[in-house]
Amino acid sequence: MSTTTKSASPIELYSGRYFYTCGMGGALACGLTHAFVTPLDLVKCRRQIDPKLYSSIFDGWAKIGKAQGISGLYTGVGPTLIGYSLQGSFKYGFYELFKYQYSQWAGEENSFKYRTALYLAASASAEVIADVALCPWEALKVRMQTSTTPFAAGTVAGFNKILATEGVNGFFKGLTPLWLRQIPYTMMKFATFEKIVEAIYSQALSRPKHEYNKMQQLGVSFVGGYLAGIICAIVSHPADTLVSKLNNVPKAAGESTMQLSSRIMKDLGMAGIWRGLGARIVMIGTLTALQWLIYDVVKVQFGLPTTGSTEKK
């Protein structure tokens, strides 16, 4: 008796499998890239806390490497990988879900006419959810990275230390500033990426998207991601500085998180708020470009179209 092998059925657009695949691509895109740039993030966070600690990124790497070796440059990589994998899964998966749902509510004509507003609304909605998953791991990452003496022996030990000393609130006290940082960042990340990719195909290139092969389309994803990342870094940098400080400055008696945030911003001043922007532009530009590339590579591997370039029917 002969047997036949049934090939996997193609993924239907906007089905449950489609959104799951997008979430998986987002987890890989965000988790791997944030883990990769941990050495850059480490120096950036420490310079935000103490600008006199290192004179430059390379000075920071040299001093950390000399004192702790290569492993020291990857301080905080554990919570970074976990947190941003979770965040990426929710960010990309729910972005695709909300983008589809909002377009259904708006109708075909309005969803095309007001597509930028749709991108902004969908990405903001997704990021609200994604940051709840990220926040505990971001708190741990910042503690590990901004402590010049080891905060804990590892991810599990650090997690248990915060839980034992501060309770669950210790993981979520930075949620509001995280939203203030991540929601504008993600809105810019998705909306500018979509618009830049659309502009590349409609103005910089000579043919519509569907006439280019997948490798060429992935190249557009990378370029669009890098340009979008530069804008994202500038928009979200003040809140990024605040998040770094919030996880290291203790509250005064009876002081709320918002009051502490106001006190920190006042102490930092304008120069302090924008400290470390150059490093963050390099980091976020590279991150965003790689994230869109990885995300679209995953989609292509599953037979799905790359992201961006809406063409009016």
Order of alpha helices (4+ residues) and beta strands (2+ residues): alpha-alpha-alpha-alpha-alpha-alpha-alpha-alpha-alpha-alpha-alpha-alpha-alpha
